[in-house]
Amino acid sequence: MAKQKQQPEVVINNFVAKHMHEVNKSQVFVDRKKNAKRGYSKHKQGRYSDDYRPFSFFALNFI
């Protein structure tokens, strides 16, 4: 009998599983409710005066 040729093993590279331990780390989350009670707001309101706005609704009232 002739020898059978061995098929090369198919290597499937699973990149998600390969880099899973580098990316998926535990993380400490900030309690937003406690920060809101302390007065923290992520986006500060009213930082700019009306002079810096390109369009103002005050101009419409005079026309």
CHARMM-style PDB file with segment names, atoms N, HN, CA, C and O in Angstrom:
ATOM      1  N   MET     1       0.830  -1.179   0.000  1.00  0.00      PROA
ATOM      2  CA  MET     1       0.000   0.000   0.000  1.00  0.00      PROA
ATOM      3  C   MET     1       0.871   1.237   0.000  1.00  0.00      PROA
ATOM      4  O   MET     1       1.957   1.275   0.579  1.00  0.00      PROA
ATOM      5  N   ALA     2       0.356   2.230  -0.664  1.00  0.00      PROA
ATOM      6  HN  ALA     2      -0.526   2.199  -1.134  1.00  0.00      PROA
ATOM      7  CA  ALA     2       1.078   3.507  -0.714  1.00  0.00      PROA
ATOM      8  C   ALA     2       0.763   4.293   0.543  1.00  0.00      PROA
ATOM      9  O   ALA     2      -0.323   4.192   1.114  1.00  0.00      PROA
ATOM     10  N   LYS     3       1.748   5.080   0.959  1.00  0.00      PROA
ATOM     11  HN  LYS     3       2.630   5.162   0.495  1.00  0.00      PROA
ATOM     12  CA  LYS     3       1.536   5.912   2.137  1.00  0.00      PROA
ATOM     13  C   LYS     3       0.597   7.067   1.791  1.00  0.00      PROA
ATOM     14  O   LYS     3       0.672   7.652   0.710  1.00  0.00      PROA
ATOM     15  N   GLN     4      -0.264   7.368   2.714  1.00  0.00      PROA
ATOM     16  HN  GLN     4      -0.325   6.893   3.592  1.00  0.00      PROA
ATOM     17  CA  GLN     4      -1.171   8.501   2.492  1.00  0.00      PROA
ATOM     18  C   GLN     4      -0.434   9.795   2.812  1.00  0.00      PROA
ATOM     19  O   GLN     4       0.332   9.879   3.771  1.00  0.00      PROA
ATOM     20  N   LYS     5      -0.688  10.791   1.986  1.00  0.00      PROA
ATOM     21  HN  LYS     5      -1.311  10.723   1.206  1.00  0.00      PROA
ATOM     22  CA  LYS     5      -0.090  12.091   2.243  1.00  0.00      PROA
ATOM     23  C   LYS     5      -0.808  12.730   3.426  1.00  0.00      PROA
ATOM     24  O   LYS     5      -2.036  12.733   3.504  1.00  0.00      PROA
ATOM     25  N   GLN     6      -0.020  13.263   4.332  1.00  0.00      PROA
ATOM     26  HN  GLN     6       0.978  13.260   4.269  1.00  0.00      PROA
ATOM     27  CA  GLN     6      -0.630  13.907   5.489  1.00  0.00      PROA
ATOM     28  C   GLN     6      -1.095  15.309   5.095  1.00  0.00      PROA
ATOM     29  O   GLN     6      -0.353  16.090   4.500  1.00  0.00      PROA
ATOM     30  N   GLN     7      -2.313  15.589   5.437  1.00  0.00      PROA
ATOM     31  HN  GLN     7      -2.916  14.954   5.920  1.00  0.00      PROA
ATOM     32  CA  GLN     7      -2.857  16.919   5.192  1.00  0.00      PROA
ATOM     33  C   GLN     7      -2.269  17.867   6.231  1.00  0.00      PROA
ATOM     34  O   GLN     7      -2.230  17.521   7.412  1.00  0.00      PROA
ATOM     35  N   PRO     8      -1.812  19.049   5.830  1.00  0.00      PROA
ATOM     36  CA  PRO     8      -1.321  20.005   6.840  1.00  0.00      PROA
ATOM     37  C   PRO     8      -2.488  20.489   7.696  1.00  0.00      PROA
ATOM     38  O   PRO     8      -3.576  20.770   7.192  1.00  0.00      PROA
ATOM     39  N   GLU     9      -2.238  20.580   9.001  1.00  0.00      PROA
ATOM     40  HN  GLU     9      -1.355  20.351   9.410  1.00  0.00      PROA
ATOM     41  CA  GLU     9      -3.301  21.015   9.905  1.00  0.00      PROA
ATOM     42  C   GLU     9      -3.629  22.468   9.648  1.00  0.00      PROA
ATOM     43  O   GLU     9      -2.749  23.309   9.469  1.00  0.00      PROA
ATOM     44  N   VAL    10      -4.903  22.733   9.634  1.00  0.00      PROA
ATOM     45  HN  VAL    10      -5.618  22.050   9.779  1.00  0.00      PROA
ATOM     46  CA  VAL    10      -5.356  24.101   9.413  1.00  0.00      PROA
ATOM     47  C   VAL    10      -5.289  24.836  10.745  1.00  0.00      PROA
ATOM     48  O   VAL    10      -5.919  24.434  11.723  1.00  0.00      PROA
ATOM     49  N   VAL    11      -4.512  25.923  10.769  1.00  0.00      PROA
ATOM     50  HN  VAL    11      -4.000  26.249   9.974  1.00  0.00      PROA
ATOM     51  CA  VAL    11      -4.372  26.721  11.980  1.00  0.00      PROA
ATOM     52  C   VAL    11      -5.337  27.890  11.880  1.00  0.00      PROA
ATOM     53  O   VAL    11      -5.214  28.723  10.983  1.00  0.00      PROA
ATOM     54  N   ILE    12      -6.289  27.957  12.790  1.00  0.00      PROA
ATOM     55  HN  ILE    12      -6.389  27.280  13.519  1.00  0.00      PROA
ATOM     56  CA  ILE    12      -7.247  29.054  12.810  1.00  0.00      PROA
ATOM     57  C   ILE    12      -6.785  30.045  13.869  1.00  0.00      PROA
ATOM     58  O   ILE    12      -6.743  29.723  15.056  1.00  0.00      PROA
ATOM     59  N   ASN    13      -6.446  31.230  13.439  1.00  0.00      PROA
ATOM     60  HN  ASN    13      -6.481  31.492  12.474  1.00  0.00      PROA
ATOM     61  CA  ASN    13      -6.000  32.271  14.362  1.00  0.00      PROA
ATOM     62  C   ASN    13      -7.208  33.058  14.843  1.00  0.00      PROA
ATOM     63  O   ASN    13      -7.826  33.798  14.077  1.00  0.00      PROA
ATOM     64  N   ASN    14      -7.530  32.896  16.089  1.00  0.00      PROA
ATOM     65  HN  ASN    14      -7.028  32.295  16.711  1.00  0.00      PROA
ATOM     66  CA  ASN    14      -8.627  33.636  16.696  1.00  0.00      PROA
ATOM     67  C   ASN    14      -8.013  34.847  17.403  1.00  0.00      PROA
ATOM     68  O   ASN    14      -7.534  34.742  18.533  1.00  0.00      PROA
ATOM     69  N   PHE    15      -8.034  35.997  16.723  1.00  0.00      PROA
ATOM     70  HN  PHE    15      -8.422  36.082  15.806  1.00  0.00      PROA
ATOM     71  CA  PHE    15      -7.383  37.188  17.248  1.00  0.00      PROA
ATOM     72  C   PHE    15      -8.108  37.745  18.469  1.00  0.00      PROA
ATOM     73  O   PHE    15      -7.493  38.399  19.311  1.00  0.00      PROA
ATOM     74  N   VAL    16      -9.406  37.489  18.569  1.00  0.00      PROA
ATOM     75  HN  VAL    16      -9.906  36.957  17.885  1.00  0.00      PROA
ATOM     76  CA  VAL    16     -10.154  37.955  19.738  1.00  0.00      PROA
ATOM     77  C   VAL    16      -9.683  37.220  20.984  1.00  0.00      PROA
ATOM     78  O   VAL    16      -9.423  37.837  22.018  1.00  0.00      PROA
ATOM     79  N   ALA    17      -9.574  35.908  20.881  1.00  0.00      PROA
ATOM     80  HN  ALA    17      -9.785  35.407  20.041  1.00  0.00      PROA
ATOM     81  CA  ALA    17      -9.125  35.124  22.023  1.00  0.00      PROA
ATOM     82  C   ALA    17      -7.648  35.354  22.313  1.00  0.00      PROA
ATOM     83  O   ALA    17      -7.217  35.248  23.461  1.00  0.00      PROA
ATOM     84  N   LYS    18      -6.873  35.667  21.282  1.00  0.00      PROA
ATOM     85  HN  LYS    18      -7.223  35.753  20.349  1.00  0.00      PROA
ATOM     86  CA  LYS    18      -5.437  35.870  21.448  1.00  0.00      PROA
ATOM     87  C   LYS    18      -5.147  37.107  22.279  1.00  0.00      PROA
ATOM     88  O   LYS    18      -4.269  37.082  23.141  1.00  0.00      PROA
ATOM     89  N   HSD    19      -5.875  38.191  22.030  1.00  0.00      PROA
ATOM     90  HN  HSD    19      -6.588  38.211  21.330  1.00  0.00      PROA
ATOM     91  CA  HSD    19      -5.632  39.464  22.709  1.00  0.00      PROA
ATOM     92  C   HSD    19      -6.639  39.742  23.815  1.00  0.00      PROA
ATOM     93  O   HSD    19      -6.712  40.864  24.316  1.00  0.00      PROA
ATOM     94  N   MET    20      -7.413  38.741  24.200  1.00  0.00      PROA
ATOM     95  HN  MET    20      -7.354  37.830  23.793  1.00  0.00      PROA
ATOM     96  CA  MET    20      -8.467  38.925  25.183  1.00  0.00      PROA
ATOM     97  C   MET    20      -7.914  39.375  26.530  1.00  0.00      PROA
ATOM     98  O   MET    20      -8.503  40.241  27.177  1.00  0.00      PROA
ATOM     99  N   HSD    21      -6.803  38.807  26.958  1.00  0.00      PROA
ATOM    100  HN  HSD    21      -6.325  38.104  26.432  1.00  0.00      PROA
ATOM    101  CA  HSD    21      -6.275  39.106  28.278  1.00  0.00      PROA
ATOM    102  C   HSD    21      -5.610  40.481  28.334  1.00  0.00      PROA
ATOM    103  O   HSD    21      -5.448  41.041  29.417  1.00  0.00      PROA
ATOM    104  N   GLU    22      -5.227  41.026  27.190  1.00  0.00      PROA
ATOM    105  HN  GLU    22      -5.359  40.571  26.310  1.00  0.00      PROA
ATOM    106  CA  GLU    22      -4.623  42.357  27.160  1.00  0.00      PROA
ATOM    107  C   GLU    22      -5.673  43.451  27.268  1.00  0.00      PROA
ATOM    108  O   GLU    22      -5.435  44.491  27.881  1.00  0.00      PROA
ATOM    109  N   VAL    23      -6.825  43.215  26.674  1.00  0.00      PROA
ATOM    110  HN  VAL    23      -7.018  42.370  26.175  1.00  0.00      PROA
ATOM    111  CA  VAL    23      -7.842  44.258  26.567  1.00  0.00      PROA
ATOM    112  C   VAL    23      -8.861  44.182  27.691  1.00  0.00      PROA
ATOM    113  O   VAL    23      -9.208  45.208  28.277  1.00  0.00      PROA
ATOM    114  N   ASN    24      -9.343  42.995  28.001  1.00  0.00      PROA
ATOM    115  HN  ASN    24      -9.062  42.162  27.525  1.00  0.00      PROA
ATOM    116  CA  ASN    24     -10.422  42.844  28.976  1.00  0.00      PROA
ATOM    117  C   ASN    24      -9.850  42.851  30.386  1.00  0.00      PROA
ATOM    118  O   ASN    24      -9.435  41.817  30.909  1.00  0.00      PROA
ATOM    119  N   LYS    25      -9.835  44.024  30.987  1.00  0.00      PROA
ATOM    120  HN  LYS    25     -10.172  44.864  30.562  1.00  0.00      PROA
ATOM    121  CA  LYS    25      -9.332  44.178  32.347  1.00  0.00      PROA
ATOM    122  C   LYS    25     -10.457  44.722  33.212  1.00  0.00      PROA
ATOM    123  O   LYS    25     -11.352  45.410  32.723  1.00  0.00      PROA
ATOM    124  N   SER    26     -10.404  44.411  34.485  1.00  0.00      PROA
ATOM    125  HN  SER    26      -9.676  43.852  34.882  1.00  0.00      PROA
ATOM    126  CA  SER    26     -11.386  44.971  35.394  1.00  0.00      PROA
ATOM    127  C   SER    26     -11.083  46.443  35.594  1.00  0.00      PROA
ATOM    128  O   SER    26      -9.928  46.864  35.533  1.00  0.00      PROA
ATOM    129  N   GLN    27     -12.105  47.207  35.828  1.00  0.00      PROA
ATOM    130  HN  GLN    27     -13.044  46.865  35.877  1.00  0.00      PROA
ATOM    131  CA  GLN    27     -11.962  48.657  35.893  1.00  0.00      PROA
ATOM    132  C   GLN    27     -12.849  49.197  37.007  1.00  0.00      PROA
ATOM    133  O   GLN    27     -13.941  48.685  37.252  1.00  0.00      PROA
ATOM    134  N   VAL    28     -12.371  50.229  37.671  1.00  0.00      PROA
ATOM    135  HN  VAL    28     -11.484  50.645  37.473  1.00  0.00      PROA
ATOM    136  CA  VAL    28     -13.131  50.857  38.738  1.00  0.00      PROA
ATOM    137  C   VAL    28     -14.011  51.935  38.109  1.00  0.00      PROA
ATOM    138  O   VAL    28     -13.514  52.805  37.394  1.00  0.00      PROA
ATOM    139  N   PHE    29     -15.316  51.879  38.376  1.00  0.00      PROA
ATOM    140  HN  PHE    29     -15.719  51.172  38.957  1.00  0.00      PROA
ATOM    141  CA  PHE    29     -16.243  52.844  37.824  1.00  0.00      PROA
ATOM    142  C   PHE    29     -16.518  53.936  38.844  1.00  0.00      PROA
ATOM    143  O   PHE    29     -16.491  53.707  40.054  1.00  0.00      PROA
ATOM    144  N   VAL    30     -16.783  55.128  38.325  1.00  0.00      PROA
ATOM    145  HN  VAL    30     -16.804  55.314  37.343  1.00  0.00      PROA
ATOM    146  CA  VAL    30     -17.099  56.271  39.169  1.00  0.00      PROA
ATOM    147  C   VAL    30     -18.600  56.275  39.426  1.00  0.00      PROA
ATOM    148  O   VAL    30     -19.391  56.095  38.499  1.00  0.00      PROA
ATOM    149  N   ASP    31     -18.994  56.478  40.674  1.00  0.00      PROA
ATOM    150  HN  ASP    31     -18.352  56.623  41.427  1.00  0.00      PROA
ATOM    151  CA  ASP    31     -20.406  56.522  41.019  1.00  0.00      PROA
ATOM    152  C   ASP    31     -20.950  57.898  40.635  1.00  0.00      PROA
ATOM    153  O   ASP    31     -20.662  58.891  41.303  1.00  0.00      PROA
ATOM    154  N   ARG    32     -21.727  57.953  39.572  1.00  0.00      PROA
ATOM    155  HN  ARG    32     -21.961  57.146  39.030  1.00  0.00      PROA
ATOM    156  CA  ARG    32     -22.231  59.223  39.056  1.00  0.00      PROA
ATOM    157  C   ARG    32     -23.268  59.850  39.987  1.00  0.00      PROA
ATOM    158  O   ARG    32     -23.384  61.073  40.064  1.00  0.00      PROA
ATOM    159  N   LYS    33     -24.011  59.015  40.683  1.00  0.00      PROA
ATOM    160  HN  LYS    33     -23.917  58.021  40.620  1.00  0.00      PROA
ATOM    161  CA  LYS    33     -25.046  59.534  41.578  1.00  0.00      PROA
ATOM    162  C   LYS    33     -24.405  60.270  42.749  1.00  0.00      PROA
ATOM    163  O   LYS    33     -24.878  61.334  43.150  1.00  0.00      PROA
ATOM    164  N   LYS    34     -23.329  59.706  43.300  1.00  0.00      PROA
ATOM    165  HN  LYS    34     -22.946  58.841  42.975  1.00  0.00      PROA
ATOM    166  CA  LYS    34     -22.630  60.379  44.392  1.00  0.00      PROA
ATOM    167  C   LYS    34     -21.994  61.677  43.916  1.00  0.00      PROA
ATOM    168  O   LYS    34     -22.024  62.682  44.627  1.00  0.00      PROA
ATOM    169  N   ASN    35     -21.419  61.662  42.715  1.00  0.00      PROA
ATOM    170  HN  ASN    35     -21.395  60.845  42.137  1.00  0.00      PROA
ATOM    171  CA  ASN    35     -20.813  62.878  42.181  1.00  0.00      PROA
ATOM    172  C   ASN    35     -21.856  63.955  41.908  1.00  0.00      PROA
ATOM    173  O   ASN    35     -21.591  65.141  42.105  1.00  0.00      PROA
ATOM    174  N   ALA    36     -23.038  63.549  41.458  1.00  0.00      PROA
ATOM    175  HN  ALA    36     -23.253  62.585  41.299  1.00  0.00      PROA
ATOM    176  CA  ALA    36     -24.099  64.514  41.200  1.00  0.00      PROA
ATOM    177  C   ALA    36     -24.553  65.162  42.510  1.00  0.00      PROA
ATOM    178  O   ALA    36     -24.868  66.351  42.538  1.00  0.00      PROA
ATOM    179  N   LYS    37     -24.586  64.384  43.587  1.00  0.00      PROA
ATOM    180  HN  LYS    37     -24.331  63.417  43.564  1.00  0.00      PROA
ATOM    181  CA  LYS    37     -24.962  64.951  44.884  1.00  0.00      PROA
ATOM    182  C   LYS    37     -23.905  65.921  45.398  1.00  0.00      PROA
ATOM    183  O   LYS    37     -24.221  66.875  46.109  1.00  0.00      PROA
ATOM    184  N   ARG    38     -22.659  65.675  45.035  1.00  0.00      PROA
ATOM    185  HN  ARG    38     -22.403  64.900  44.456  1.00  0.00      PROA
ATOM    186  CA  ARG    38     -21.581  66.580  45.441  1.00  0.00      PROA
ATOM    187  C   ARG    38     -21.510  67.828  44.574  1.00  0.00      PROA
ATOM    188  O   ARG    38     -20.790  68.769  44.909  1.00  0.00      PROA
ATOM    189  N   GLY    39     -22.246  67.853  43.461  1.00  0.00      PROA
ATOM    190  HN  GLY    39     -22.830  67.088  43.188  1.00  0.00      PROA
ATOM    191  CA  GLY    39     -22.268  69.029  42.603  1.00  0.00      PROA
ATOM    192  C   GLY    39     -21.392  68.915  41.374  1.00  0.00      PROA
ATOM    193  O   GLY    39     -21.207  69.900  40.659  1.00  0.00      PROA
ATOM    194  N   TYR    40     -20.849  67.743  41.113  1.00  0.00      PROA
ATOM    195  HN  TYR    40     -20.999  66.943  41.695  1.00  0.00      PROA
ATOM    196  CA  TYR    40     -19.996  67.565  39.937  1.00  0.00      PROA
ATOM    197  C   TYR    40     -20.865  67.435  38.703  1.00  0.00      PROA
ATOM    198  O   TYR    40     -21.863  66.714  38.716  1.00  0.00      PROA
ATOM    199  N   SER    41     -20.494  68.126  37.637  1.00  0.00      PROA
ATOM    200  HN  SER    41     -19.684  68.712  37.626  1.00  0.00      PROA
ATOM    201  CA  SER    41     -21.161  67.944  36.353  1.00  0.00      PROA
ATOM    202  C   SER    41     -20.080  67.796  35.290  1.00  0.00      PROA
ATOM    203  O   SER    41     -19.084  68.519  35.298  1.00  0.00      PROA
ATOM    204  N   LYS    42     -20.283  66.873  34.396  1.00  0.00      PROA
ATOM    205  HN  LYS    42     -21.093  66.286  34.389  1.00  0.00      PROA
ATOM    206  CA  LYS    42     -19.256  66.549  33.404  1.00  0.00      PROA
ATOM    207  C   LYS    42     -19.075  67.697  32.419  1.00  0.00      PROA
ATOM    208  O   LYS    42     -17.948  68.061  32.083  1.00  0.00      PROA
ATOM    209  N   HSD    43     -20.167  68.256  31.965  1.00  0.00      PROA
ATOM    210  HN  HSD    43     -21.082  67.960  32.238  1.00  0.00      PROA
ATOM    211  CA  HSD    43     -20.109  69.350  31.006  1.00  0.00      PROA
ATOM    212  C   HSD    43     -20.548  70.619  31.726  1.00  0.00      PROA
ATOM    213  O   HSD    43     -21.709  70.758  32.111  1.00  0.00      PROA
ATOM    214  N   LYS    44     -19.621  71.526  31.900  1.00  0.00      PROA
ATOM    215  HN  LYS    44     -18.678  71.413  31.588  1.00  0.00      PROA
ATOM    216  CA  LYS    44     -19.923  72.764  32.610  1.00  0.00      PROA
ATOM    217  C   LYS    44     -20.846  73.627  31.750  1.00  0.00      PROA
ATOM    218  O   LYS    44     -20.640  73.756  30.543  1.00  0.00      PROA
ATOM    219  N   GLN    45     -21.842  74.203  32.365  1.00  0.00      PROA
ATOM    220  HN  GLN    45     -22.009  74.098  33.346  1.00  0.00      PROA
ATOM    221  CA  GLN    45     -22.809  75.030  31.649  1.00  0.00      PROA
ATOM    222  C   GLN    45     -22.485  76.504  31.868  1.00  0.00      PROA
ATOM    223  O   GLN    45     -22.051  76.906  32.947  1.00  0.00      PROA
ATOM    224  N   GLY    46     -22.704  77.301  30.824  1.00  0.00      PROA
ATOM    225  HN  GLY    46     -23.057  76.975  29.947  1.00  0.00      PROA
ATOM    226  CA  GLY    46     -22.580  78.746  30.942  1.00  0.00      PROA
ATOM    227  C   GLY    46     -21.158  79.243  31.094  1.00  0.00      PROA
ATOM    228  O   GLY    46     -20.914  80.184  31.850  1.00  0.00      PROA
ATOM    229  N   ARG    47     -20.219  78.641  30.399  1.00  0.00      PROA
ATOM    230  HN  ARG    47     -20.416  77.876  29.785  1.00  0.00      PROA
ATOM    231  CA  ARG    47     -18.835  79.086  30.521  1.00  0.00      PROA
ATOM    232  C   ARG    47     -18.549  80.295  29.645  1.00  0.00      PROA
ATOM    233  O   ARG    47     -17.668  81.093  29.965  1.00  0.00      PROA
ATOM    234  N   TYR    48     -19.273  80.443  28.553  1.00  0.00      PROA
ATOM    235  HN  TYR    48     -19.988  79.794  28.293  1.00  0.00      PROA
ATOM    236  CA  TYR    48     -18.991  81.504  27.598  1.00  0.00      PROA
ATOM    237  C   TYR    48     -20.070  82.573  27.670  1.00  0.00      PROA
ATOM    238  O   TYR    48     -21.240  82.281  27.918  1.00  0.00      PROA
ATOM    239  N   SER    49     -19.666  83.789  27.454  1.00  0.00      PROA
ATOM    240  HN  SER    49     -18.715  84.026  27.253  1.00  0.00      PROA
ATOM    241  CA  SER    49     -20.656  84.859  27.417  1.00  0.00      PROA
ATOM    242  C   SER    49     -21.264  84.914  26.017  1.00  0.00      PROA
ATOM    243  O   SER    49     -20.854  84.167  25.128  1.00  0.00      PROA
ATOM    244  N   ASP    50     -22.240  85.799  25.824  1.00  0.00      PROA
ATOM    245  HN  ASP    50     -22.572  86.406  26.546  1.00  0.00      PROA
ATOM    246  CA  ASP    50     -22.923  85.882  24.537  1.00  0.00      PROA
ATOM    247  C   ASP    50     -22.056  86.507  23.455  1.00  0.00      PROA
ATOM    248  O   ASP    50     -22.392  86.397  22.276  1.00  0.00      PROA
ATOM    249  N   ASP    51     -20.957  87.156  23.810  1.00  0.00      PROA
ATOM    250  HN  ASP    51     -20.684  87.245  24.768  1.00  0.00      PROA
ATOM    251  CA  ASP    51     -20.105  87.803  22.819  1.00  0.00      PROA
ATOM    252  C   ASP    51     -19.421  86.796  21.904  1.00  0.00      PROA
ATOM    253  O   ASP    51     -19.116  87.121  20.756  1.00  0.00      PROA
ATOM    254  N   TYR    52     -19.177  85.597  22.382  1.00  0.00      PROA
ATOM    255  HN  TYR    52     -19.425  85.334  23.314  1.00  0.00      PROA
ATOM    256  CA  TYR    52     -18.448  84.617  21.594  1.00  0.00      PROA
ATOM    257  C   TYR    52     -19.346  83.782  20.702  1.00  0.00      PROA
ATOM    258  O   TYR    52     -18.850  83.028  19.865  1.00  0.00      PROA
ATOM    259  N   ARG    53     -20.632  83.897  20.859  1.00  0.00      PROA
ATOM    260  HN  ARG    53     -21.035  84.509  21.539  1.00  0.00      PROA
ATOM    261  CA  ARG    53     -21.539  83.095  20.044  1.00  0.00      PROA
ATOM    262  C   ARG    53     -21.651  83.718  18.650  1.00  0.00      PROA
ATOM    263  O   ARG    53     -21.802  84.933  18.527  1.00  0.00      PROA
ATOM    264  N   PRO    54     -21.577  82.897  17.603  1.00  0.00      PROA
ATOM    265  CA  PRO    54     -21.637  83.453  16.245  1.00  0.00      PROA
ATOM    266  C   PRO    54     -23.021  83.962  15.876  1.00  0.00      PROA
ATOM    267  O   PRO    54     -23.148  84.873  15.059  1.00  0.00      PROA
ATOM    268  N   PHE    55     -24.058  83.383  16.471  1.00  0.00      PROA
ATOM    269  HN  PHE    55     -23.954  82.643  17.135  1.00  0.00      PROA
ATOM    270  CA  PHE    55     -25.417  83.808  16.135  1.00  0.00      PROA
ATOM    271  C   PHE    55     -26.164  84.011  17.437  1.00  0.00      PROA
ATOM    272  O   PHE    55     -26.150  83.151  18.318  1.00  0.00      PROA
ATOM    273  N   SER    56     -26.800  85.128  17.547  1.00  0.00      PROA
ATOM    274  HN  SER    56     -26.811  85.826  16.832  1.00  0.00      PROA
ATOM    275  CA  SER    56     -27.491  85.429  18.781  1.00  0.00      PROA
ATOM    276  C   SER    56     -28.959  85.691  18.495  1.00  0.00      PROA
ATOM    277  O   SER    56     -29.311  86.285  17.475  1.00  0.00      PROA
ATOM    278  N   PHE    57     -29.806  85.245  19.400  1.00  0.00      PROA
ATOM    279  HN  PHE    57     -29.521  84.763  20.229  1.00  0.00      PROA
ATOM    280  CA  PHE    57     -31.235  85.467  19.239  1.00  0.00      PROA
ATOM    281  C   PHE    57     -31.628  86.901  19.590  1.00  0.00      PROA
ATOM    282  O   PHE    57     -32.742  87.337  19.299  1.00  0.00      PROA
ATOM    283  N   PHE    58     -30.707  87.624  20.216  1.00  0.00      PROA
ATOM    284  HN  PHE    58     -29.802  87.270  20.452  1.00  0.00      PROA
ATOM    285  CA  PHE    58     -31.000  89.014  20.551  1.00  0.00      PROA
ATOM    286  C   PHE    58     -31.094  89.867  19.299  1.00  0.00      PROA
ATOM    287  O   PHE    58     -31.818  90.862  19.293  1.00  0.00      PROA
ATOM    288  N   ALA    59     -30.386  89.506  18.244  1.00  0.00      PROA
ATOM    289  HN  ALA    59     -29.798  88.697  18.249  1.00  0.00      PROA
ATOM    290  CA  ALA    59     -30.408  90.276  17.000  1.00  0.00      PROA
ATOM    291  C   ALA    59     -31.786  90.161  16.331  1.00  0.00      PROA
ATOM    292  O   ALA    59     -32.210  91.092  15.646  1.00  0.00      PROA
ATOM    293  N   LEU    60     -32.477  89.057  16.514  1.00  0.00      PROA
ATOM    294  HN  LEU    60     -32.132  88.301  17.070  1.00  0.00      PROA
ATOM    295  CA  LEU    60     -33.773  88.878  15.884  1.00  0.00      PROA
ATOM    296  C   LEU    60     -34.842  89.765  16.514  1.00  0.00      PROA
ATOM    297  O   LEU    60     -35.801  90.142  15.842  1.00  0.00      PROA
ATOM    298  N   ASN    61     -34.696  90.097  17.769  1.00  0.00      PROA
ATOM    299  HN  ASN    61     -33.917  89.791  18.315  1.00  0.00      PROA
ATOM    300  CA  ASN    61     -35.697  90.903  18.448  1.00  0.00      PROA
ATOM    301  C   ASN    61     -35.692  92.348  17.993  1.00  0.00      PROA
ATOM    302  O   ASN    61     -36.716  93.023  18.091  1.00  0.00      PROA
ATOM    303  N   PHE    62     -34.558  92.844  17.495  1.00  0.00      PROA
ATOM    304  HN  PHE    62     -33.726  92.295  17.416  1.00  0.00      PROA
ATOM    305  CA  PHE    62     -34.463  94.226  17.067  1.00  0.00      PROA
ATOM    306  C   PHE    62     -34.952  94.432  15.634  1.00  0.00      PROA
ATOM    307  O   PHE    62     -35.207  95.567  15.232  1.00  0.00      PROA
ATOM    308  N   ILE    63     -35.084  93.383  14.878  1.00  0.00      PROA
ATOM    309  HN  ILE    63     -34.877  92.461  15.204  1.00  0.00      PROA
ATOM    310  CA  ILE    63     -35.504  93.531  13.467  1.00  0.00      PROA
ATOM    311  C   ILE    63     -37.004  93.619  13.368  1.00  0.00      PROA
ATOM    312  OT1 ILE    63     -37.544  93.746  12.269  1.00  0.00      PROA
TER     313      ILE     63
END
